[in-house]
């Protein structure tokens, strides 16, 4: 019995959460993998109700769970996800980008993963103002760079296909910080002779994500660059609606859709739940690895196959040009699963 803490979020978050719960309940009922799901509040709704975007009782429940899933939250997102990343040391942000049929990807055959350092860089928020200027500290450490580089190479080793890691940085300008990141990645690469390794400046990478996205396998980069490039890669494969994400540490992980709370369509029942469902697929893979549970890997494969099968038949939600509601789309996936 895996205990899942589920932050239901703001905007379309509660709708997507019900979709994921429906999928997980199907797995619970039809397979040997069992879940105990606890709904939690965080974000704008929690701020209004408790005066804190991440209430103490929510944080306590997350710490007692085996894994966390988080639906999108609103304006207080930074007070939720950034805090959880640091507090739980979720140092690796994993963003797959894969072309699915009917999703308007730039090209077929795109299948990449962006491995982004999740705890440092400008995202530490160490900023201050002086007369006429504002200053931010950019921290890139050898320790964090080594951890994320090793995670990227291990990811490439586990994937089928290209077995390639591309280190992305801007060391020709930021010679100290990005220079350190580049050197560390190159040093780690020496221990992975079975993996191809190359380096690319971030502007060149942004260009090549448009020109030849099918050539990438695993991209490893710093926090800010990873944030930008992963959104670009999601759009390259057809939009954020198919973009799951994981925040992974040594002992805990949090899974979420990439997109925001989409208040403009909240309550209409037309949002595409695929990114959150694919996040559940990533969660199953992580549980399988952490607990040596082959059944989790099997169901993860079946769940992605179900999503693929539904969109391959041209079935879409209204928000991406289809005719199905969120619940109708979810029922199609549940049926195929």
DANOR-V335863 format. One record per residue. N is the residue number from 1. D_CENTER is the distance of its C-alpha to the mean C-alpha in Angstrom with 1 decimal. Layout:
# DANOR-V335863
N,D_CENTER ; N,D_CENTER
This chain:
# DANOR-V335863
1,23.9 ; 2,20.3 ; 3,20.0 ; 4,16.9 ; 5,16.6 ; 6,15.3 ; 7,15.1 ; 8,16.4 ; 9,15.8 ; 10,17.9 ; 11,18.9 ; 12,17.5 ; 13,15.5 ; 14,18.4 ; 15,18.9 ; 16,15.4 ; 17,15.9 ; 18,19.2 ; 19,17.8 ; 20,15.4 ; 21,18.4 ; 22,20.6 ; 23,18.6 ; 24,18.4 ; 25,22.1 ; 26,23.0 ; 27,21.6 ; 28,23.4 ; 29,26.6 ; 30,26.7 ; 31,25.6 ; 32,26.1 ; 33,22.7 ; 34,23.2 ; 35,21.1 ; 36,22.3 ; 37,20.1 ; 38,20.8 ; 39,20.0 ; 40,19.5 ; 41,19.9 ; 42,18.1 ; 43,18.0 ; 44,20.9 ; 45,22.6 ; 46,22.7 ; 47,24.0 ; 48,26.7 ; 49,27.6 ; 50,27.4 ; 51,27.5 ; 52,24.2 ; 53,20.6 ; 54,19.7 ; 55,22.9 ; 56,24.2 ; 57,24.4 ; 58,20.7 ; 59,19.9 ; 60,22.6 ; 61,21.3 ; 62,17.8 ; 63,19.6 ; 64,21.8 ; 65,19.1 ; 66,17.7 ; 67,14.1 ; 68,12.4 ; 69,10.7 ; 70,10.5 ; 71,11.5 ; 72,11.6 ; 73,14.4 ; 74,17.0 ; 75,18.8 ; 76,18.3 ; 77,14.5 ; 78,15.2 ; 79,17.5 ; 80,15.0 ; 81,11.5 ; 82,13.2 ; 83,15.9 ; 84,13.9 ; 85,12.1 ; 86,15.7 ; 87,17.6 ; 88,15.8 ; 89,15.3 ; 90,11.6 ; 91,12.3 ; 92,9.6 ; 93,6.2 ; 94,5.1 ; 95,4.5 ; 96,7.2 ; 97,9.8 ; 98,12.7 ; 99,15.8 ; 100,16.9 ; 101,20.6 ; 102,21.7 ; 103,18.6 ; 104,20.4 ; 105,18.6 ; 106,20.6 ; 107,21.5 ; 108,21.3 ; 109,20.1 ; 110,16.9 ; 111,14.6 ; 112,12.7 ; 113,9.8 ; 114,9.2 ; 115,9.5 ; 116,9.8 ; 117,12.2 ; 118,11.1 ; 119,14.5 ; 120,17.1 ; 121,18.3 ; 122,19.3 ; 123,16.7 ; 124,19.1 ; 125,21.0 ; 126,24.4 ; 127,26.3 ; 128,30.0 ; 129,32.5 ; 130,35.9 ; 131,38.6 ; 132,37.5 ; 133,34.1 ; 134,30.7 ; 135,29.3 ; 136,25.8 ; 137,25.4 ; 138,23.0 ; 139,22.5 ; 140,21.5 ; 141,22.7 ; 142,23.7 ; 143,22.3 ; 144,18.7 ; 145,19.0 ; 146,20.4 ; 147,17.8 ; 148,14.9 ; 149,17.3 ; 150,18.2 ; 151,14.7 ; 152,14.3 ; 153,17.8 ; 154,17.3 ; 155,14.3 ; 156,16.6 ; 157,19.4 ; 158,17.8 ; 159,16.9 ; 160,19.9 ; 161,21.1 ; 162,21.3 ; 163,20.7 ; 164,20.1 ; 165,18.3 ; 166,18.6 ; 167,18.8 ; 168,18.3 ; 169,20.3 ; 170,23.4 ; 171,25.9 ; 172,28.8 ; 173,28.6 ; 174,26.9 ; 175,28.9 ; 176,28.4 ; 177,24.8 ; 178,23.3 ; 179,26.3 ; 180,25.4 ; 181,21.8 ; 182,23.3 ; 183,26.0 ; 184,23.9 ; 185,21.7 ; 186,25.0 ; 187,26.5 ; 188,23.7 ; 189,24.1 ; 190,27.7 ; 191,26.7 ; 192,24.9 ; 193,27.7 ; 194,26.2 ; 195,23.3 ; 196,24.0 ; 197,23.2 ; 198,23.6 ; 199,22.9 ; 200,22.4 ; 201,22.8 ; 202,19.9 ; 203,22.2 ; 204,23.1 ; 205,19.5 ; 206,18.8 ; 207,22.0 ; 208,21.4 ; 209,18.0 ; 210,20.5 ; 211,23.5 ; 212,22.3 ; 213,18.6 ; 214,19.7 ; 215,20.8 ; 216,17.6 ; 217,16.1 ; 218,14.1 ; 219,13.9 ; 220,14.0 ; 221,14.5 ; 222,15.0 ; 223,13.1 ; 224,14.6 ; 225,14.8 ; 226,11.2 ; 227,10.3 ; 228,13.0 ; 229,12.6 ; 230,9.1 ; 231,10.4 ; 232,13.5 ; 233,12.1 ; 234,10.6 ; 235,14.1 ; 236,15.8 ; 237,14.7 ; 238,15.9 ; 239,13.8 ; 240,10.7 ; 241,12.0 ; 242,10.8 ; 243,7.2 ; 244,4.6 ; 245,1.0 ; 246,3.7 ; 247,6.4 ; 248,9.4 ; 249,13.1 ; 250,16.3 ; 251,17.0 ; 252,14.3 ; 253,10.6 ; 254,8.6 ; 255,6.3 ; 256,5.8 ; 257,6.3 ; 258,5.9 ; 259,9.7 ; 260,12.3 ; 261,15.1 ; 262,17.4 ; 263,20.6 ; 264,22.7 ; 265,22.1 ; 266,21.6 ; 267,24.1 ; 268,24.9 ; 269,23.1 ; 270,22.0 ; 271,18.2 ; 272,16.1 ; 273,14.2 ; 274,12.7 ; 275,9.0 ; 276,9.5 ; 277,11.7 ; 278,9.6 ; 279,7.1 ; 280,10.6 ; 281,11.3 ; 282,8.8 ; 283,10.3 ; 284,13.6 ; 285,13.2 ; 286,12.5 ; 287,15.5 ; 288,17.5 ; 289,17.2 ; 290,17.8 ; 291,20.7 ; 292,22.0 ; 293,21.8 ; 294,22.3 ; 295,22.3 ; 296,18.6 ; 297,18.0 ; 298,20.6 ; 299,19.1 ; 300,15.6 ; 301,17.5 ; 302,19.6 ; 303,16.8 ; 304,15.2 ; 305,18.9 ; 306,19.6 ; 307,17.0 ; 308,18.4 ; 309,21.9 ; 310,21.7 ; 311,20.4 ; 312,22.9 ; 313,25.6 ; 314,24.8 ; 315,23.7 ; 316,21.6 ; 317,21.3 ; 318,23.5 ; 319,21.0 ; 320,20.4 ; 321,24.1 ; 322,24.6 ; 323,26.9 ; 324,25.0 ; 325,24.0 ; 326,20.7 ; 327,22.8 ; 328,24.6 ; 329,21.6 ; 330,20.3 ; 331,23.8 ; 332,23.7 ; 333,20.7 ; 334,22.3 ; 335,25.5 ; 336,24.3 ; 337,22.4
